[in-house]
Amino acid sequence: NILPHSLHNMAARFKAVSRHMVQLTEMVILASTIAPYTNGYRPVVVLHGVLSSNVSMTDLVQFIQMAHPGTEVLNVDAFNDADSLLPMWDQVNGVQAKIQSFVEGAPDGVHMICCSQGGLVCR
């Protein structure tokens, strides 16, 4: 090996970075090839947990919309704060009524992000 140790390390790192760049380029080409044939992301239902409210989920909703523009997000405004202590079946029925038309409008289904007790209600 005729390269000094530091140059050898630099060359190895350059080779690794180059390999990653090729992989990234291939992924971009693949994504741009299939993008015209996709309908975007599934709609998302977001539900807070116990003793919380839909306001606490605003940052998450904004992140989803920023990361995946055009994605419909329903931040469920139900059983906020102390109302989250009401009987669980009341909450299940109430949340179902709030999200039913949203879910029915998504024939391919929705993603649900539900925190803590909200996860139990969504299930």
Phi, psi and omega in degrees: 000118185268350180276139173299159184306314182295321177291324178297317178296317178298317180296319179295317178295319178299318180298318179294317179296318179300319179297318178294323178295321178296316179298316179298316178300317178298319179294320179296317179297316179298312180299318181289336178286319183267345182305318180296344183258006179253155180260012181093198184268156175290150175299157184235133172256131180240130179225132181286174178260191184296143179055034178227186180212173179298335179298326181292346182259002184301317180298319178297315179300315180296322178296315179300315182292328178285317183287329183226073183307139178092351179286128177283133179230128175253111176267101190296122178259083182204146175052050180280149174053236184296335178295343178288355177266358177295162181308140185302318181295329174297320179292318179302311181294321180294317179292321178302316179297324181288327187257350189305309182293326177298314181292318179296335178280002181238085185300336179269005179096175180230162169263145178237126175245107188230124186267134171052241181300329176302327177295322178293319179296316181294325182296000000 
